[in-house]
Amino acid sequence: VVGVEEIPMVSSKYSLDQNYPNPFNPSTKITYTIEKPGVVKIKVFDVLGRQVAELLNQQQNTGSYEVDFNGSDLSSGLYFYSIETGSFKATKKMMLLK
């Protein structure tokens, strides 16, 4: 008898991907990869630098993840989303069109 066991993919890098779809209305997906376990924070800011949402603030293991963002309470415009975990920080732009 031969068994096949799925082995989770282990990441060897950090990344923050471009949201999809972009532009979006009213929701979008943000994917990211973390190299080492740790606290992951993902936040959304408006063009004036004011935080408008905190999507994540929790401990996560190594791997690739996806988080949904719903901007139905926000007005159309340019927004920034950022990730912070350990020494890795990254920011990307996204456009909400209503």
Buried (B, 14 or more C-beta within 10 A) or exposed (E): EEEEEEEEEEBEEBBBBEBEEBEBEEEBBBBBBBBEEBEBBBBBBBEEEEEBBEBBEEEBEBBEBEBEBEBEEBEEEEBBBBBBBEEBEBEBEBBBEE
